Amino acid sequence: MKIRSNPRQHLLRFATGAALAALLPCAPLLSQISLSTVVDQAQRNSSPVKLAQADVRKAEASLAEVKDAYVPNLTIGSTVGASVGFPTGQPSIANASMQSLVWNSQQREYIRAAHRGLEASSLALKDAREQVALDASSAYIELDVIDRELEAAHEQAALAERLVTIETQRTDAGVDPLSELLQARLTAAQLKLKLIHLESRAATLIAQLASLTGLPAVSIVVDHASIPEIPAVKADAVPVLPAGVSSAQILASSKQFQARGDELAASWRPQVSFGAQYNLDSDKLNNYSTYYRNFTPNNVSLGVSIVIPVFDFAVRAKARQTAADSLRTTVEAEQAQRQNDVQIATLTGSIRELDAQAEVASLKQQIAGEQLKAVEAQLQLGNGAGSEPGAQPQLSPKAEQQARIDEKQKSIDAIDAGFDLTKARLSLLRALGHMDDWLREVLPNAQTQATTTQ
């Protein structure tokens, strides 16, 4: 794999600073890093993804908690102690107790809410992964674009310096006025400013990718061949809810089940529980046998508890609170859906416009290329106008430099237009819920990785 040395040295100088200046001569030896590696490392290093993974584990624990209410628990202990006079406590050397929920109408709603909460958390994790993939892909592709533009910009700068040299000679010879030389210098200064802007932007992108992936900035060298074609998805494609919108809707459903459970808890619904206890008692340290006949060391009790809530204003207040939360999450889910619909409409219109702009930029580039060929041909063969009065003057060498500078500029404009279209298409993919199509191209095992991480 061949790596351009001059543009990359400028990028590394801006990205790593003076401390890495000694490494710049070795920049061509750096190996390229693929888009798949960048996206994979970004997803592994992302704080939002890690937070979403923690939410999934929390949701799994919450589901286990509400389901395990039906599983009997077991506790053991001891209350050994001496007493004087009438015994005030049970003389238990060891005891064990067990209890569990047998039937509760609201518990079923809580389990359903926990199931939906786990689904919402899993979709939120998927949404976080997609957003990180979109951010990393956009930055990586833009850095690739900047690399190509830097190559053209360096050539432009060299052509501008050549133009200044030609104009200096022509001005000294009295062929051109001083204004032509000043205009050439202005062109060179503008191109230098553009070059600085591109180098600064490249340094920013390298720092951004380094922050996203956790990789050293000096190691981030783009591999253009690793960027796959973006799937062509239009607004009229098969509708798939984005993971973020689906997560919001399922979370609203979870809150509704939670509110329903709290509402049942506030009503006259009985709760049935099972309990069992075993005590190993002894009267060696007290006088239990004096006051209680038929004292036995082994004692077991079993029973079922039925509780009917009659008045519990705290539970009723909690039911009103969860009902308000349910309403809020429902409205938020509806708002997320509407915002996504607006984004799809906006991106669809933008893509049509950007597609047309890319076509215009490509045609301008082709025209500039043909004009450059015409200038080169006239410089080599002449324009055939002769030397009669009124004949078109022969082109000067500065015309060739100006034509080359213009051709490079049209090339940069075409690259810019193509990137704007690419970025809009990626955003539309995400809004339409087809981000998986892109991730399957970038990371063939993306689904396996997501499942493993969860």
Long-range contacts (C-beta under 8 A, 24 or more apart in sequence): 1-31, 1-32, 1-223, 3-27, 3-28, 3-30, 3-32, 3-221, 4-147, 4-151, 6-154, 7-147, 7-150, 7-151, 7-154, 8-147, 8-221, 10-150, 10-199, 10-202, 11-146, 11-147, 11-150, 11-199, 11-202, 11-203, 11-206, 12-206, 12-217, 12-218, 13-199, 14-199, 14-200, 14-202, 14-203, 14-206, 15-202, 15-203, 15-206, 15-207, 15-210, 15-217, 15-218, 15-220, 16-217, 16-218, 20-218, 23-218, 30-218, 30-219, 30-221, 31-221, 32-221, 32-222, 32-223, 32-226, 33-215, 33-219, 33-220, 33-221, 33-222, 33-223, 34-223, 34-226, 35-137, 35-140, 35-141, 35-223, 35-226, 35-227, 35-228, 35-442, 36-226, 36-442, 36-443, 38-136, 38-137, 38-140, 38-209, 38-212, 38-213, 38-220, 39-132, 39-133, 39-136, 39-137, 39-140, 39-439, 39-442, 39-443, 40-443, 40-449, 41-212, 41-213, 41-214, 41-215, 42-132, 42-133, 42-135, 42-136, 42-209, 42-212, 42-213, 43-129, 43-132, 43-133, 43-136, 43-449, 44-214, 45-212, 45-213, 45-214, 46-128, 46-129, 46-132, 46-212, 48-128, 48-131, 48-132, 49-125, 49-128, 49-129, 49-132, 51-128, 52-121, 52-124, 52-125, 52-127, 52-128, 52-129, 53-125, 53-453, 53-454, 55-121, 55-124, 55-125, 56-118, 56-121, 56-122, 56-125, 56-454, 58-121, 59-114, 59-117, 59-118, 59-120, 59-121, 59-122, 60-118, 62-114, 62-117, 62-118, 63-111, 63-114, 63-115, 63-117, 63-118, 65-114, 66-107, 66-110, 66-111, 66-114, 67-111, 67-114, 69-100, 69-101, 69-104, 69-107, 70-100, 70-101, 70-102, 70-107, 71-100, 72-98, 72-99, 72-100, 72-274, 72-276, 73-98, 73-99, 73-100, 74-98, 80-285, 81-285, 81-286, 82-285, 82-286, 83-285, 83-286, 83-287, 86-291, 87-286, 87-287, 87-288, 87-291, 90-279, 90-281, 91-281, 91-282, 91-283, 91-284, 91-285, 91-286, 91-288, 92-279, 92-280, 92-281, 93-280, 93-281, 93-282, 94-279, 94-280, 95-277, 95-278, 95-279, 95-280, 96-277, 96-278, 97-275, 97-276, 97-277, 97-278, 98-275, 98-276, 98-277, 99-273, 99-274, 99-275, 99-276, 100-273, 100-274, 101-271, 101-272, 101-273, 101-274, 102-272, 102-273, 102-274, 102-304, 103-270, 103-271, 103-272, 104-269, 104-271, 104-272, 105-264, 105-269, 106-260, 106-261, 106-262, 106-263, 106-264, 106-265, 106-269, 107-261, 108-261, 109-257, 109-258, 109-260, 109-261, 109-264, 110-257, 110-258, 110-261, 112-257, 113-254, 113-255, 113-256, 113-257, 113-258, 113-261, 114-254, 115-254, 116-250, 116-251, 116-253, 116-254, 116-257, 117-251, 117-254, 119-250, 119-254, 120-247, 120-248, 120-250, 120-251, 120-254, 121-247, 122-454, 123-243, 123-244, 123-246, 123-247, 123-250, 124-243, 124-244, 124-247, 125-450, 125-453, 125-454, 126-243, 126-247, 126-450, 127-242, 127-243, 127-244, 127-247, 129-446, 129-450, 130-242, 130-243, 130-430, 130-435, 130-439, 131-430, 132-212, 133-435, 133-438, 133-439, 133-442, 133-443, 134-426, 134-427, 134-430, 134-435, 135-212, 136-209, 136-212, 136-213, 137-426, 137-438, 137-442, 138-423, 138-426, 139-205, 139-208, 139-209, 139-212, 140-209, 140-222, 140-227, 141-227, 141-419, 141-422, 141-423, 142-205, 142-419, 142-423, 143-202, 143-205, 143-206, 143-209, 143-220, 143-222, 144-222, 144-224, 144-227, 145-415, 145-416, 145-418, 145-419, 146-198, 146-201, 146-202, 146-205, 147-202, 147-222, 147-224, 148-415, 149-198, 149-412, 149-415, 149-416, 150-195, 150-198, 150-199, 150-202, 152-408, 152-411, 152-412, 152-415, 153-191, 153-194, 153-195, 153-198, 153-408, 153-412, 154-195, 155-404, 155-408, 156-191, 156-194, 156-195, 156-405, 156-408, 156-409, 157-188, 157-191, 157-192, 157-195, 159-401, 159-404, 159-405, 159-408, 160-184, 160-187, 160-188, 160-191, 160-192, 160-401, 160-405, 161-188, 162-401, 163-187, 163-188, 163-398, 163-401, 163-402, 163-405, 164-188, 166-396, 166-397, 166-398, 166-401, 167-398, 170-396, 170-398, 184-398, 187-405, 191-405, 228-438, 228-441, 228-442, 229-441, 230-422, 230-425, 230-426, 230-429, 230-438, 231-429, 231-434, 231-437, 231-438, 231-441, 232-425, 233-425, 233-428, 233-429, 233-432, 233-434, 233-437, 234-348, 235-344, 235-345, 235-347, 235-348, 235-428, 235-432, 237-432, 237-434, 239-432, 239-433, 240-432, 240-433, 240-434, 241-337, 241-433, 242-340, 242-430, 242-431, 242-432, 242-433, 242-435, 243-433, 243-435, 244-336, 244-340, 245-333, 245-336, 245-337, 245-340, 245-433, 248-329, 248-332, 248-333, 248-336, 248-337, 249-333, 249-337, 251-329, 251-333, 252-326, 252-329, 252-330, 252-332, 252-333, 255-322, 255-325, 255-326, 255-329, 255-330, 256-326, 256-330, 258-322, 258-325, 258-326, 259-319, 259-322, 259-323, 259-325, 259-326, 262-315, 262-318, 262-319, 262-321, 262-322, 262-323, 263-319, 263-323, 265-309, 265-315, 265-318, 265-319, 266-309, 266-312, 266-315, 266-316, 266-318, 266-319, 267-309, 268-308, 268-309, 268-310, 269-308, 269-309, 270-306, 270-307, 270-308, 271-306, 271-307, 271-308, 271-309, 272-304, 272-305, 272-306, 273-304, 273-305, 273-307, 274-303, 274-304, 274-305, 275-302, 275-303, 275-304, 275-305, 276-300, 276-301, 276-302, 276-303, 277-301, 340-431, 343-427, 343-431, 344-428, 344-431, 344-432, 347-424, 347-427, 347-428, 347-431, 348-428, 350-424, 351-421, 351-424, 351-425, 351-428, 354-417, 354-420, 354-421, 354-424, 355-421, 357-417, 357-420, 357-421, 358-414, 358-417, 358-418, 358-420, 358-421, 360-417, 361-410, 361-413, 361-414, 361-416, 361-417, 361-418, 362-414, 362-417, 364-410, 364-413, 364-414, 365-407, 365-410, 365-411, 365-413, 365-414, 367-410, 368-403, 368-406, 368-407, 368-409, 368-410, 368-411, 369-407, 369-410, 371-403, 371-406, 371-407, 372-400, 372-403, 372-404, 372-406, 372-407, 375-399, 375-400, 375-403, 376-400, 376-403
